Amino acid sequence: MSSNTLSMRKELNNTRAFLIWLVAASFYFYEFLLQVSPGVMVQEVMLSFHVTAKQVGYLATWYFIAYAAMQIPAGALLDHFGPKILLSLAALCCSVGTLLFALTHSFAILELSRFITGLGSSFAMLGTLVIAATLFPPHRFALFSGMLLTIGMLGAIFGEKPLALLLAAYGMRDTLLIFFVIGLGLSVLLFFSIYRKEKKLTTITKPFAGIKQIFTSKQSWAVAIYGSLIYGTTATLGAIWGVSFLRITYGFSNPQAAGYISMIFVGWAVGSPVFGLISDSLRKRKPTLYLSALLSFIVLSIILYYPHLHHGLLAILFIAFGVTSSAFLPAFSIARELHPAEYSGTALGLMNMLNSLGGALIPPIVGIILEKNNPYAQDILHYTAKNFKDALIILPIVLLVALLLVPYIKETHCKVAKH
């Protein structure tokens, strides 16, 4: 066989591998869109279901509780069964959750729909990373991880202003039915595009062997809690309360407010690979952790409490908040490097689980404070700018706690621990 033929086959295999990865990454796009979507539907949910701000905050809680609870089991299931069946079933799960959201008139069923969506979403990132680890050489893994995060942020951006425009044109329920159909199609596409032989090629004889070591490590918990505080702040503003805050404070329409909030995810898409490269170049992880907590605190405090910001400056500040908050991502590298390589899946599972819990616990606290300060509000437009500023004070406080936690996190110098 000629060298040209071998080269063509290799190129064909690489192209096919990339297309398989891209289909899986599109599920991560879809998952992130669904994750942030309640933020632009707060008004519709409160009016349709006659619920309070506190109850709306619980929608994020149910999603992230399911997502967090499945992180470690999802990794073990992917190791055992491979991504083909699990990713297609996970996309179907997200689709069913979206259908329930579209059809129900019961708030309890609405909460269940978000829980089901969270269960399905928990496989999107891990499954796509398994495909990248299986189909591409190790030195490409960081590249595909960064590309995956950028695709996820594009999904989050679509879940803001473009989704708000769809809601204005078609209404909440018809828009969600569209996403139900998209999820069904994605489930079928995942099933037929991922070949059976592309399941994870390596097996772990004791997939839960590292749990005791990792769960009893103070360092693992310190870095995971740090990550949960930074991510929880971003999720609270980006996925639930940011749009409503801007509508009340600046008088924006729903699509306008969503457009500004989407700038957070633009900042994440830009900042995450940059800070990863900086961390690798310095061979230090902690400097970016300090920067993330400190600069995010400063930028967010200006957004929330500096009066009457120029709209152009406001957009720049939201991008800056996305960039600075994304600087926490080397914390994932610390979580992996604190333990031997064979335990990296479990270590990252704990990290992602705590991140999700941050996204689950902080939004309802904001809702509780809103309701306490204005118990007679019938919908989101009955709250005042002061109500929101008083409730959102929890976010800068959380960022300060994260900053105070960094000195207690071990610097790994980009080296994976040995036994």
N, C-alpha and C positions, 0 to 999 in steps of 0.2 A: 504494500500500500504506500503511495507516494506521500511525501511530507506535506504537500499542498492539501491532499485529501484529509490527512490527520488534522491539519490546521483548521480546515473548514468544519470538520466535525466538532472540534473543540469550541470554535466560535459559535456553532449552532447550539451546543450544550450550554454555553455561557448565556446565550440569548434566552434559551428556554428557562434556565434557572432564574434569570432576572425577571422574566415575565411571571413566573410562579410567585416569586417574592413580591412583585408589584401587585398581584391580585390579593395576596394576603395583606399587604400594606394598605390596600384600599378598604379593607375591613377596619383597620385602625383609624382611617379617615372617618368612616361611617360611625364607629364607636365614639370618637371624640365629638363629632357633631351632635350625637344623641346626648352625650354627657353634659354639654353646655346649653342645650336647647331650652331647658326650663327658664333660664335667665331672661329670655325675650318673651316668655309666655306667662309671667307672673300675673299681669293684669287679667288676662283671659282665664287663668286658673282660679283666681280669687272670685271673679264674677260668675264663672260657670259652676263652681262647686261650693260657693258661699263659705269660703274658709278664710282664716286669718293669716297674717304674715308668718306667725310661728309655724303654722301647719305647712305653708309653702316651703319653709326652710327644711322641714322633714323630708321633702321629696329628694333633696340632695343626700340626706342621711341614709335613706333606704338604698339608694343607688350605690353609695360608697361602702356601706356595710357589706352588701353582697359582693362587691368588687374586692374589698379587703379580705373577706373570709375565704375567698377562692384562690388567692395568690399562690400559696404554697401547694394546696391540692392540685391546682391547674398545672403547675410545673411538673409534679409527679405524674399526672395523667398524660401530659404531653410526652414525657420520657417513655411512658409505657405504650401508648397507643399511636403516637405520632400526630402530626397536625391535620391530616386529611379529614378524618371524621370529626375531630373535635372542633376545628375552625368552622366547618360547615354547619354543625349543630349549634355552635355559639352564635353565628350570624342569624340562624333561624330563631334562636332564643331572643336576640335583640329585636328581631322583626315582630315576634309575637308580643313582646312587651310594648312595642310601639303601637300595635293594633289595639291592645287593651286600653292604652292611653287615649287613642282616638275614639273608641266606642263607648267607654264607660261614663256613667253619670254618678258613680259612687267614688268618694274620695279614698275610701279604703282600697278599692280596686285600683285606683290611680297609684297609690303607694305600692301596691303589689306589682303593678306594671313597671315601676322604676326599679324595684328589687330584681325582677326577672331580667330587665335590661342590663342591670349591673352584673348579674351572673354571667350573661353572655359576653359582655364587654371584657370581663376579666381574662379571657383567653386571647384577646386581639394582639396585644403587645408581645406577650410571652410566646405565642404561637408563631408570630412573624420573626421573632428573634431566633427561635428554634430552626426555622427554615433557613435563615441567613447563616446560622452556625453550621448547618448541614450541607448547604449547597455551595458555599463560598469558602475560600481559604481563610485561616485565622487572622491574617493581617488585614483583611477587608472587613472584619466584623465591626470595628469602630465606625467605619465609613457608613455601613448599612444601618447601624444603630442611629447615627446622626440623621441620615436621610429619613429613617422611619419617624423620628420625632418631628422633623419638619413637615412630613405628610400629615401627622396627627394635628399639628398646629394649623395647617390649612383646613382641616376638618373643623377645628374650633372656630376659625375665622368664618367659615361658611355657616356655622351655627349661630352667628351673630347677625350682622346686617342683612346678608342674603336671605337668611331664614325669616327675619322680621319682615322683609318685603313679601316673601311668600305668604306669611300669615296675614298681611294686609290685603293681599290679592285673593286668597282662597279660604282664609279662616283657619283656626287651629286644627280642627278635626280633619278636614280634607287634606291639609298639608301633612299631617301625621300619617294619613292613609297612603300618601305618595311615598313616604319614607318606609312604610311597611312593605310596599311592593318592591322598592329598591333593595331592602334587606332580604326578601325572598330570592330575588335574582342573584344577589351576592352569595347567598348560601349555596345555590346551585352551581354558580361559577367556581366557588372554592372547592366543591366536591369533585368537579370534573377537571379542574386545572392542576390540582396537586396529585401527583402520581403516588401510588401506594409505596413504591420503593423509595420515595423521598421522605419517609418517616425518619426520625432521628436514628442515625446509624450506630451510635454508641449506646451501650446500656450501663446502667449503674446497678451494681449488685445489691447495694443497700441505699435506696434513694432517700431514706429519711435519717441516714447515719449522722448527718451534721446538725440535726435539729437541737440536740441537747447542748452541743458546744456553742452554737450561735445564740440560742435563746437564754443561755446563762452568761453571755458575754456582755458586760456593762458597756463596752465600747460599741457593740452592735446596736444596743438600745439607744445610746447617746446620739449616734449619727442618724439612726432611723427617726428618732423624735425630732431632731433638728430638721430633717427633710419634711416631716409631717407638718411642722409649723410654717415653713416657707410655702410648701405646696398648698396647704390648707388655706392660707391667706389668698393665694392666687386664685384658687378654685372658688372661694367665697365671693370674691369680687367679679371674676370672669364668668362664672357659671350660674350665679344666683342673683346677687344683689346689686351688681355694678350698673346694669341697665336702669333699674328702678331709681337708684341714687341719682343718675344723670337726668332722668326725666323730671324728677322733683326739683333738683337743685338748679338745673339750667333750662328747664322747660323744653327739652328736646322731645321730638316724636320718638316712638319706639324704634323705627329704623335708624334714625340719627344716633340715638344713644347706643344702639347695638354696634354701629359703625365705629364709635370711639372705643368701646370695650374690645372690639376685635383687634385693636392696635396692641393690646397686651400680648396676643398670640403671635402677631407679627414680630414683636420684640423677642418672644421665646424662640421663634423659628430662626431668627438671626443670631441671637446670643448663645444658644445652647452649643452649637458646634464650635463657636469662637472660644468660649470659656473652656471647653474640653481641650482644644488645642493649646491654650495658654497653660492649663494645668499640666498637660503632658510635657510641654516645653520646659516649664519650671521644675518639673519632677517633684512638685508639691501640690497637695490637694487643698490645704486649709486656707491659703490666701483668698481663693475665690469664694469660700464659705463665709469668711469675714465680709468680703465685698458685697455678697448677695444680701445678707441680713442688714448691714448698715445702710447701703445705698437704697435698698428697697424701702426701708423705714423712712428715709429722708424724702424720697420721691412720692411715696404714698401719702405721707403727712401733708405735703404741698397740695396734692390732688384733693384731699379730703377737706383741708382746713384753710387753704389760702382762698380768699373770696374773689369771685368774679374773674376767673382766669380767662385770658383770651382763648378763643376756640382752637386756634392753631397751636398755641402753646399747650393746651390741654391734650391734643392728639400726640404731640411730641412727648409729653410726660407719661402718657399711657404706654407708648412704645418703650420709653426708658424704664418704666416699671417692669415690663415684660423682659427686657434685656437684663436688668439687674437681678430679678428674681430667678431667671434661668441660670445664673451663675452658681446656684446651689447644686447643679447636676453632678459635679465631681464627687458629691457625697455618695452617689451610687458606686463610684470607683472605690472609695474608702470602704464601703460595706463589703464589696467583693474582695478587696485586698487584705482585710483583717483576718481572713481565714484561708485555709488551703483551697486550691483551685477546684477540687472535686466537690466542695461545698458551696460553690458560688451561686448555684441556683437557689438554694435555701436562703443564703444570705441576702440575695436580691429580692427574694420573695418576702422576707421580713421587712426590708426597706420599702418595697412597694405597698405592702399591707399597711404599714404605719402612715405612709403618704395618703392612702385612701381614707384612713380613719381621720386624718386631719381635715380632708374634704367633707367627711361625714359629720364631724362634731362642731365645727366653727359656724357654718351657715345657720343652724337652728338657734345658736346663741344670739346671733344678730336679730333673728326673727323674734325671739323672746323679748329682747330689749325694746325692739320697735313696738311690740304689742303692749308692753308694760308702760311705755311712755305715751302711747296713744291708744287706749283700749277700745275706743269707739269707732276706729277707722273701719269702713266697710270695704274698701278696696285700696290698692296701692297709692292711688292719687290723693287719698285723704291724709296721707302722712306728710309731714313738713320736712324741709331741708334740715332743720335742727334735729328732728327725730332721727334722720339717717346719720347725721354726723355724730350724735350721741351713741347710736347703736354700733357704728363702724369703728369707734375708738378701739374696739377689741383687736382690730387688725394691726395697727402700729404696736400695740402692747405685745402681741404674739411675736412680731418681728424682733422686738427688743429681747424677749426671752430667748429666741433663737440665737441672737448675737451673743448673749451671755453664756450660752451652751457651748459655743465653738472652742473655748480654751480647754474644755474637758474631752475633746475629741482627739484621738491619736493621729498624728501625721504618718502616713504610710510610705511617702516618697515613691509612689507608683510601683511598689514592690509587693508581690503576693506573698502572704505568710506561708511558711513551711510547717510541717508537722513538728 
